[in-house]
Every structure is written in C-alpha cells, then in structure tokens.
Amino acid sequence: MPKKKSLILEAVHETATGLHKAGLMDQTTLREFDSLCLSPIEPLEPEQIKQIRESSHVSQAVFPAILNISPSTVQKWEIGQKRPSGTALKLLHLVKKRGLLFQKCLMVSKK
C-alpha cells in the first residue's frame, strides 16, 4: 500500500515553489529542496522481484535485456544474494506499477 504524502511536507513544498515564482529562491535551491521531498523507495524482497518478472511474462534471460542489466544480476536478486538499489530499484517499481512498455507495443502490433 503506497504511503500518503505528508500534508506538512506538501505545504512546505508549495511555499518553496511560491518563493521560487516570486524570485526569492533560485532554481538550484528549489531543485535541492525537491530532491529532499522525494519519497524513499521501498526495498523489494526476492519473491517480489520474481513476481514482477513473471507478471511481465518474460524469462530470466529476457528481463535483464529489457532492463539493460546482466542475467546473473536478476538471478541473484531473485535468490536474495544481491539487492537492487538506486536506479535499478526505481525501475523495478515502475515495471511493477506500469508494466513493460514493449508488451503494450506488442499488443498494439497484434491488433
């Protein structure tokens, strides 16, 4: 279940955006502030990663090719020997939430 954003954080962010629009905060400071407001990315368990891949209907050989990582990395994630982090973790969450783009392209091309 996704976490709800803090109402206080939303209000502070709205204030910072207003300060930027008024010329009282520069773009660099606003970007730094924006990065502080990002929600942390929840770690994924090995079984969740396998479920993401399987629900995408791709093999352990195809999934890493789509994500531009090595097949051994996916294998290690799925057995718990390694954990995805950073960009890879974010990408897995996006695939979980929205699926794989190429699947949608394939479905359109079959029509």
Backbone torsions as a table, in degrees:
resi	resn	phi	psi	omega
1	MET	NA	126.5	-178.0
2	PRO	-66.8	143.9	178.4
3	LYS	-75.8	145.1	177.6
4	LYS	-82.4	137.7	178.9
5	LYS	-68.1	147.8	179.3
6	SER	-69.6	132.8	177.6
7	LEU	-63.9	-34.5	178.7
8	ILE	-66.4	-45.7	179.3
9	LEU	-62.0	-40.6	177.4
10	GLU	-62.2	-41.6	180.0
11	ALA	-66.1	-41.9	178.9
12	VAL	-65.2	-41.2	178.8
13	HIS	-63.9	-42.0	178.0
14	GLU	-61.1	-40.0	177.7
15	THR	-64.1	-43.6	179.4
16	ALA	-63.2	-40.8	177.8
17	THR	-62.9	-40.6	176.8
18	GLY	-63.3	-41.3	177.3
19	LEU	-62.4	-38.3	178.1
20	HIS	-66.0	-45.8	179.8
21	LYS	-61.8	-32.5	179.7
22	ALA	-81.6	-3.4	179.4
23	GLY	83.5	12.8	-178.6
24	LEU	-95.7	-6.7	178.0
25	MET	-138.0	129.8	-179.0
26	ASP	-79.0	167.1	-176.2
27	GLN	-61.6	-39.2	-179.2
28	THR	-62.8	-45.1	179.4
29	THR	-63.9	-40.1	179.0
30	LEU	-64.3	-41.5	177.9
31	ARG	-63.0	-42.2	178.0
32	GLU	-62.4	-41.1	178.4
33	PHE	-64.5	-43.4	178.8
34	ASP	-57.9	-41.5	-179.0
35	SER	-65.4	-30.2	177.3
36	LEU	-71.7	-23.5	-176.7
37	CYS	-87.5	-7.0	-179.8
38	LEU	-66.3	139.3	176.6
39	SER	-70.7	142.4	177.1
40	PRO	-66.2	149.3	179.8
41	ILE	-89.6	124.8	-178.2
42	GLU	-69.7	136.8	176.2
43	PRO	-66.9	156.3	178.7
44	LEU	-112.5	139.7	175.8
45	GLU	-80.8	156.1	179.9
46	PRO	-51.7	-43.2	-179.4
47	GLU	-65.4	-34.4	177.7
48	GLN	-65.8	-39.5	179.8
49	ILE	-65.1	-43.8	177.7
50	LYS	-61.8	-40.4	-179.9
51	GLN	-65.2	-38.5	177.3
52	ILE	-61.5	-46.7	179.9
53	ARG	-63.2	-47.4	-177.4
54	GLU	-66.6	-36.9	178.6
55	SER	-70.5	-17.8	174.6
56	SER	-85.8	-4.6	178.2
57	HIS	59.1	44.9	176.3
58	VAL	-130.8	155.3	-179.0
59	SER	-83.5	172.5	175.4
60	GLN	-66.7	-17.2	177.3
61	ALA	-85.2	-35.9	-177.2
62	VAL	-82.2	-41.2	-176.5
63	PHE	-54.3	-49.3	179.8
64	PRO	-65.6	-30.5	177.3
65	ALA	-64.5	-38.6	178.5
66	ILE	-68.4	-39.7	-178.0
67	LEU	-84.7	-5.4	-178.9
68	ASN	62.3	46.3	175.8
69	ILE	-132.6	173.7	-178.2
70	SER	-82.2	149.6	176.4
71	PRO	-58.1	-36.1	-179.4
72	SER	-65.1	-29.4	178.3
73	THR	-64.7	-46.2	178.9
74	VAL	-62.6	-42.8	178.5
75	GLN	-59.0	-45.2	-179.5
76	LYS	-66.9	-36.3	176.0
77	TRP	-62.5	-44.0	-174.5
78	GLU	-72.3	-21.3	176.7
79	ILE	-102.1	-0.9	176.8
80	GLY	84.3	10.9	179.9
81	GLN	-76.6	-28.7	176.0
82	LYS	-133.6	160.6	177.2
83	ARG	-122.7	134.3	175.2
84	PRO	-70.4	147.1	177.5
85	SER	-144.8	172.6	175.9
86	GLY	54.4	-129.3	-176.6
87	THR	-61.5	-40.4	-179.4
88	ALA	-62.1	-42.1	179.8
89	LEU	-65.5	-43.2	177.8
90	LYS	-61.4	-43.6	179.5
91	LEU	-62.0	-42.4	177.8
92	LEU	-61.3	-41.4	178.1
93	HIS	-64.1	-37.5	177.4
94	LEU	-66.4	-41.2	177.1
95	VAL	-63.6	-41.3	179.1
96	LYS	-61.1	-42.9	-175.9
97	LYS	-78.0	-40.6	-170.9
98	ARG	-116.7	-7.2	-177.7
99	GLY	80.3	-175.4	179.8
100	LEU	-94.8	133.3	-178.1
101	LEU	-61.0	-40.6	-176.0
102	PHE	-63.4	-28.4	177.8
103	GLN	-63.1	-41.0	-179.7
104	LYS	-66.5	-38.3	177.9
105	CYS	-63.3	-41.8	178.9
106	LEU	-63.8	-40.8	-179.2
107	MET	-65.1	-39.8	179.3
108	VAL	-67.1	-41.1	-177.6
109	SER	-68.9	-22.6	179.6
110	LYS	-80.0	-19.1	-177.4
111	LYS	-74.3	NA	NA
